[in-house]
Amino acid sequence: MAEIPSAVILQRLCPAYRIPFFKALSESKRVNFTVVFGQAPAASALETEAGFDGIRCVRVRNSFLPLAGKDLACWQNGVPTLISGQQPDVVIAEFNPRILSNLYSYVFGRYRKFLWWGHGFGPNCNAVMKKIRLSLVRGADGLILYGKTQAERFLSAGISSDKLFVAPNSIDLTEISTLAEPWAEARVDCSAPSRTDILYIGRLIAEKKVRLLLDGFAVACRKGFITPETRLVIIGDGPLKSALSEAAGVLGIAERVHFAGALYGQKDLAPWFNRSWVSVSPGGVGLSAIHSLAYGVPMAVARGEGHGPEADDLIEGENAVFFDQESPDALAQTLADLQQSTGLAARLGQVGQEYVNHHLGINNMVTAFENAVLSVLNKC
């Protein structure tokens, strides 16, 4: 029996949400995957997780170098030596030009094939960075992206379709399927709503525009758009936590806003999702969209923001509703429409849950990675 190919995945760090995916990769029978990662920089919103049982991995030490503004370049000590020493069949490197050791390995490393993996470029990407990213893809054997919209941007920029692979960003749905509770509103005999919470999950940083969510919630409360028992639950942490808590007091909604802190485990998150009738993203939406849909909670999302590739899975009127960006009044009206339309939130949530279970999940993501590796090797 022929030996299966080897692939090394270079990641700057290993956050908690990536562990189920890396464990599943380590169990692959088609490719021997090894994950290489280091620690997060000081004061990072993301941290490298502590336990890695079941993951075939190598830990390295990251050195961070200041760039313009708050950006940091990263050199992963030992990575170039590891690549040249192991000579894997395929290197899959995080698609981030600021990781200098990846660039070094891309140019000088010893391997058969090289793939980039990550975000492509958004509509607001400046011309210089777009040119750099396109050049890196042209010189590599391929690029693994999170969504079809990103792939279309590279196609329109002249990158051949046989270099582009899509592995939709996802989370482990197995545990969620045992924890997610059905909507009582889906039963015909239900006369009263069972869910009272509006949910936000994400970092408390300026880009996420959580202050706009507070303003919109305050408008909805003041105008009686939502029921008196409705409260806003904010899951996450970050530098703006104190300011947002103070703003809730100034807006007169402190008693109806609960800051739950940063939660990661599904058993900690499930009770909050199961009490929520909508999950709101006032800024750019990311992996929280998949989380919400997996629990059967529809999304309310601002139009025109710099959304992540997960936005490809949000379909207006089917599993999500959209509101005008930067408008607390539009958000308040959207919340009113969603809560006052009998059973609408439950129907959107159920459709979203069915979509995620059918199209997404860790196993689909693993298969996409296996296929990308085998595809580029077959071109030898």
C-alpha positions as CSV (number, residue, x, y, z in Angstrom):
1,M,0.0,0.0,0.0
2,A,1.4,3.4,-1.0
3,E,2.4,5.7,1.8
4,I,-0.1,8.6,2.2
5,P,1.1,12.1,1.6
6,S,2.2,14.5,4.4
7,A,1.1,18.1,4.9
8,V,2.4,20.7,7.3
9,I,0.0,23.4,8.3
10,L,1.7,26.6,9.5
11,Q,-0.5,28.7,11.8
12,R,0.5,31.7,13.9
13,L,-1.5,30.4,16.8
14,C,-4.1,27.8,17.8
15,P,-7.2,29.4,19.3
16,A,-9.8,27.2,21.1
17,Y,-12.3,27.2,18.2
18,R,-9.7,25.6,15.8
19,I,-9.0,22.6,18.1
20,P,-11.9,20.4,16.9
21,F,-10.8,21.0,13.3
22,F,-7.2,20.2,13.9
23,K,-8.1,17.1,15.8
24,A,-10.2,15.9,12.9
25,L,-7.4,16.6,10.5
26,S,-5.1,14.5,12.7
27,E,-7.5,11.6,12.2
28,S,-7.4,11.8,8.4
29,K,-6.7,8.5,6.6
30,R,-5.9,10.3,3.3
31,V,-3.2,12.8,4.4
32,N,-0.9,12.9,7.4
33,F,-1.5,16.5,8.7
34,T,0.8,18.1,11.2
35,V,-0.1,21.6,12.6
36,V,2.7,24.0,13.6
37,F,1.8,27.0,15.8
38,G,3.1,29.4,18.4
39,Q,1.9,31.7,21.1
40,A,-0.2,34.9,20.7
41,P,1.3,38.4,21.1
42,A,0.7,40.2,24.4
43,A,-2.8,41.7,24.9
44,S,-4.2,39.7,21.9
45,A,-7.9,39.1,21.8
46,L,-7.1,35.5,20.7
47,E,-5.0,33.1,22.7
48,T,-3.3,29.8,21.9
49,E,-5.3,27.1,23.7
50,A,-3.6,25.1,26.4
51,G,-4.5,21.5,25.7
52,F,-3.8,19.7,22.4
53,D,-4.7,16.0,23.1
54,G,-5.4,14.2,19.8
55,I,-3.6,16.8,17.6
56,R,-0.5,16.0,15.6
57,C,1.4,19.2,16.2
58,V,4.6,21.0,16.8
59,R,4.8,24.1,19.0
60,V,7.3,26.9,18.1
61,R,8.2,30.2,19.7
62,N,6.8,33.3,17.9
63,S,8.8,36.5,17.8
64,F,6.8,39.7,17.1
65,L,8.2,42.8,15.4
66,P,6.3,46.1,15.3
67,L,5.1,47.5,11.9
68,A,3.2,50.6,11.2
69,G,0.4,51.4,13.6
70,K,-0.7,48.5,15.8
71,D,0.3,45.8,13.2
72,L,2.9,43.2,14.2
73,A,5.0,41.1,11.9
74,C,5.8,37.6,13.1
75,W,8.7,35.2,12.8
76,Q,8.1,31.6,13.9
77,N,11.4,30.4,15.2
78,G,12.4,27.0,13.8
79,V,9.8,26.8,11.1
80,P,12.2,27.2,8.1
81,T,14.4,24.5,9.6
82,L,11.5,22.2,10.2
83,I,10.2,22.5,6.7
84,S,13.5,22.0,5.1
85,G,14.3,19.0,7.4
86,Q,10.9,17.2,7.1
87,Q,10.4,18.0,3.4
88,P,6.6,17.5,3.5
89,D,4.7,16.8,0.4
90,V,2.6,19.9,0.9
91,V,3.0,23.0,3.0
92,I,-0.2,24.9,3.9
93,A,0.6,28.3,5.3
94,E,-1.6,31.0,6.8
95,F,-2.2,33.5,4.1
96,N,-0.8,36.5,6.0
97,P,2.1,38.4,4.5
98,R,3.0,39.6,8.0
99,I,4.2,36.1,9.0
100,L,7.7,36.5,7.7
101,S,8.8,32.9,8.3
102,N,6.0,31.7,6.0
103,L,7.3,34.0,3.2
104,Y,10.8,32.6,3.8
105,S,9.6,29.0,3.7
106,Y,7.5,29.8,0.5
107,V,10.7,31.0,-1.2
108,F,13.4,28.8,0.2
109,G,11.7,25.8,1.9
110,R,12.0,22.2,0.6
111,Y,8.7,20.7,-0.3
112,R,6.8,19.4,-3.3
113,K,3.8,21.8,-3.2
114,F,2.8,25.0,-1.4
115,L,-0.7,26.2,-0.6
116,W,-1.9,29.3,1.2
117,W,-4.9,29.2,3.5
118,G,-7.0,32.0,4.8
119,H,-8.9,35.1,3.9
120,G,-8.5,36.4,0.4
121,F,-9.0,40.2,0.1
122,G,-12.0,42.3,0.8
123,P,-13.6,45.0,-1.4
124,N,-11.8,47.6,0.6
125,C,-8.3,46.0,0.3
126,N,-5.8,48.6,-0.8
127,A,-4.1,48.3,-4.2
128,V,-0.7,47.4,-2.7
129,M,-1.9,44.6,-0.5
130,K,-4.1,43.3,-3.3
131,K,-1.1,43.1,-5.6
132,I,1.0,41.4,-3.0
133,R,-1.7,38.8,-2.3
134,L,-2.2,38.1,-6.0
135,S,1.5,37.7,-6.5
136,L,1.8,35.2,-3.6
137,V,-1.1,33.1,-5.1
138,R,0.4,33.1,-8.6
139,G,3.7,31.8,-7.3
140,A,2.1,29.1,-5.2
141,D,0.3,25.9,-6.1
142,G,-3.0,27.0,-4.8
143,L,-5.1,28.9,-2.2
144,I,-7.6,27.5,0.3
145,L,-10.3,30.1,1.0
146,Y,-13.3,30.2,3.4
147,G,-16.0,31.1,1.0
148,K,-17.2,31.3,-2.6
149,T,-17.3,35.1,-2.7
150,Q,-13.6,35.3,-1.9
151,A,-12.8,32.7,-4.7
152,E,-14.8,34.8,-7.1
153,R,-12.6,37.9,-6.4
154,F,-9.5,35.9,-7.2
155,L,-11.1,34.5,-10.4
156,S,-12.0,38.0,-11.5
157,A,-8.4,39.1,-10.9
158,G,-7.1,36.4,-13.2
159,I,-6.3,33.5,-10.9
160,S,-7.0,30.2,-12.5
161,S,-9.9,28.2,-11.0
162,D,-7.7,25.1,-10.6
163,K,-5.7,27.0,-8.0
164,L,-8.6,27.9,-5.9
165,F,-10.2,25.7,-3.2
166,V,-13.0,26.5,-0.8
167,A,-13.2,25.0,2.7
168,P,-16.1,26.8,4.4
169,N,-15.1,28.0,7.9
170,S,-17.0,25.9,10.5
171,I,-17.1,24.6,14.0
172,D,-17.8,21.2,15.6
173,L,-21.5,20.6,15.2
174,T,-21.6,17.2,17.0
175,E,-21.8,18.6,20.6
176,I,-24.0,21.5,19.5
177,S,-26.6,19.0,18.1
178,T,-26.9,17.5,21.6
179,L,-27.2,20.8,23.4
180,A,-29.4,22.9,21.1
181,E,-33.0,23.1,22.2
182,P,-35.9,23.3,19.8
183,W,-38.1,26.4,19.7
184,A,-41.3,26.0,21.7
185,E,-42.9,28.4,19.2
186,A,-42.6,25.6,16.6
187,R,-45.2,23.6,18.5
188,V,-48.8,24.4,17.6
189,D,-50.0,24.4,21.2
190,C,-47.5,27.1,22.2
191,S,-49.2,30.4,23.1
192,A,-46.4,32.4,24.7
193,P,-42.8,33.0,23.5
194,S,-40.2,30.9,25.3
195,R,-37.2,33.0,24.4
196,T,-36.5,36.4,25.8
197,D,-32.9,37.3,24.9
198,I,-31.1,39.2,22.2
199,L,-27.6,37.9,21.9
200,Y,-24.2,39.4,20.8
201,I,-21.2,37.1,20.8
202,G,-17.8,38.5,19.8
203,R,-14.9,40.7,20.9
204,L,-15.6,44.0,22.5
205,I,-13.6,46.2,20.2
206,A,-14.4,49.2,18.1
207,E,-14.7,47.3,14.8
208,K,-17.5,45.2,16.1
209,K,-19.7,48.3,16.8
210,V,-21.2,47.0,20.0
211,R,-22.0,50.6,21.0
212,L,-24.4,50.7,18.0
213,L,-26.1,47.6,19.3
214,L,-26.6,49.3,22.7
215,D,-28.0,52.4,21.0
216,G,-30.4,50.3,18.9
217,F,-31.6,48.3,21.8
218,A,-32.2,51.5,23.8
219,V,-34.4,52.9,21.0
220,A,-36.3,49.6,20.9
221,C,-36.9,49.7,24.6
222,R,-37.8,53.4,24.7
223,K,-40.3,53.1,21.9
224,G,-41.9,49.8,23.3
225,F,-40.8,47.9,20.1
226,I,-39.9,44.8,22.2
227,T,-41.5,43.2,25.2
228,P,-40.5,44.4,28.7
229,E,-38.9,41.1,29.6
230,T,-36.5,41.2,26.6
231,R,-32.9,41.7,27.6
232,L,-29.6,42.0,25.7
233,V,-26.9,39.5,26.5
234,I,-23.3,40.3,25.5
235,I,-20.8,37.4,25.4
236,G,-17.2,38.4,24.9
237,D,-14.4,40.5,26.4
238,G,-12.2,43.3,25.2
239,P,-10.8,46.7,25.9
240,L,-14.2,48.4,25.5
241,K,-16.0,46.4,28.2
242,S,-16.0,49.1,30.8
243,A,-17.0,51.8,28.3
244,L,-19.9,49.8,27.0
245,S,-21.1,49.0,30.6
246,E,-21.0,52.7,31.4
247,A,-22.9,53.5,28.1
248,A,-25.6,51.0,29.1
249,G,-26.1,53.0,32.3
250,V,-26.2,56.4,30.5
251,L,-28.8,55.0,28.0
252,G,-31.0,53.8,30.9
253,I,-30.8,50.1,29.9
254,A,-28.3,48.8,32.4
255,E,-30.9,46.5,34.1
256,R,-31.7,45.0,30.7
257,V,-28.2,44.4,29.5
258,H,-26.1,41.4,30.8
259,F,-22.4,41.2,30.2
260,A,-21.6,37.5,30.4
261,G,-17.9,37.7,29.7
262,A,-15.8,35.5,27.4
263,L,-17.2,32.0,27.0
264,Y,-15.8,29.3,24.7
265,G,-17.1,25.8,25.7
266,Q,-20.4,24.7,24.2
267,K,-21.8,23.7,27.6
268,D,-21.2,27.3,28.7
269,L,-22.6,28.9,25.5
270,A,-25.6,26.6,25.0
271,P,-27.9,28.1,27.7
272,W,-27.5,31.6,26.3
273,F,-28.2,30.5,22.7
274,N,-31.2,28.5,23.9
275,R,-32.7,31.6,25.5
276,S,-32.1,33.8,22.5
277,W,-34.5,34.7,19.6
278,V,-31.9,36.6,17.6
279,S,-28.2,37.0,17.4
280,V,-27.1,40.5,16.3
281,S,-23.9,41.5,14.4
282,P,-23.8,45.4,14.2
283,G,-20.3,45.3,12.7
284,G,-18.5,42.7,10.5
285,V,-19.9,39.2,11.0
286,G,-17.6,36.2,11.4
287,L,-17.7,32.7,12.8
288,S,-20.4,33.7,15.3
289,A,-22.8,33.4,12.3
290,I,-22.2,29.6,12.0
291,H,-22.5,29.3,15.8
292,S,-25.9,31.0,15.9
293,L,-27.3,29.1,12.9
294,A,-26.1,25.8,14.4
295,Y,-28.2,26.6,17.5
296,G,-31.2,27.5,15.4
297,V,-30.9,31.3,16.3
298,P,-31.3,33.6,13.3
299,M,-28.9,36.5,12.6
300,A,-29.7,40.2,12.4
301,V,-26.8,41.7,10.4
302,A,-25.8,45.2,9.3
303,R,-25.5,45.7,5.6
304,G,-22.3,47.0,4.0
305,E,-19.9,46.1,6.8
306,G,-16.6,44.3,6.2
307,H,-18.1,40.8,6.8
308,G,-16.1,37.7,7.0
309,P,-16.6,34.8,4.5
310,E,-19.3,33.3,6.8
311,A,-21.6,36.0,5.5
312,D,-21.9,33.8,2.4
313,D,-24.1,31.5,4.5
314,L,-26.5,34.2,5.6
315,I,-29.5,34.4,3.3
316,E,-31.9,37.3,3.8
317,G,-35.4,36.2,4.6
318,E,-34.3,32.6,5.0
319,N,-32.0,32.4,8.0
320,A,-31.2,36.1,8.6
321,V,-32.5,39.6,8.5
322,F,-30.4,42.7,7.5
323,F,-30.6,46.3,8.6
324,D,-29.0,49.5,7.4
325,Q,-25.5,50.0,8.9
326,E,-24.7,52.7,11.4
327,S,-28.4,53.2,12.1
328,P,-29.7,52.5,15.7
329,D,-33.3,53.2,14.4
330,A,-33.0,50.7,11.6
331,L,-31.7,48.1,14.1
332,A,-34.6,48.9,16.5
333,Q,-37.2,48.5,13.8
334,T,-35.6,45.2,12.7
335,L,-35.8,43.8,16.2
336,A,-39.5,45.0,16.4
337,D,-40.4,43.3,13.1
338,L,-38.7,40.1,14.1
339,Q,-40.3,39.8,17.5
340,Q,-43.7,41.0,16.6
341,S,-44.1,38.7,13.6
342,T,-45.5,35.5,15.1
343,G,-43.1,32.5,14.7
344,L,-40.8,34.3,12.2
345,A,-37.7,34.0,14.3
346,A,-38.4,30.3,15.0
347,R,-38.9,29.7,11.2
348,L,-35.7,31.5,10.3
349,G,-33.8,29.7,13.0
350,Q,-35.0,26.3,11.9
351,V,-34.0,26.9,8.3
352,G,-30.6,28.1,9.4
353,Q,-30.0,25.1,11.5
354,E,-31.0,22.7,8.7
355,Y,-28.6,24.6,6.3
356,V,-25.6,24.4,8.6
357,N,-26.2,20.7,9.3
358,H,-26.4,19.9,5.6
359,H,-23.7,22.2,4.1
360,L,-21.2,22.9,6.9
361,G,-19.4,21.1,9.7
362,I,-15.9,20.0,10.6
363,N,-16.0,16.9,8.4
364,N,-16.8,18.9,5.3
365,M,-13.9,21.2,6.1
366,V,-11.5,18.3,6.5
367,T,-12.6,16.8,3.2
368,A,-12.0,20.1,1.5
369,F,-8.4,20.2,2.8
370,E,-7.8,16.6,1.9
371,N,-9.0,17.2,-1.6
372,A,-6.9,20.4,-2.0
373,V,-3.7,18.5,-1.0
374,L,-4.4,15.5,-3.3
375,S,-5.4,17.8,-6.1
376,V,-2.2,19.7,-6.2
377,L,-0.1,16.6,-5.8
378,N,-1.9,15.0,-8.7
379,K,-0.6,17.8,-10.9
380,C,3.0,16.7,-10.4
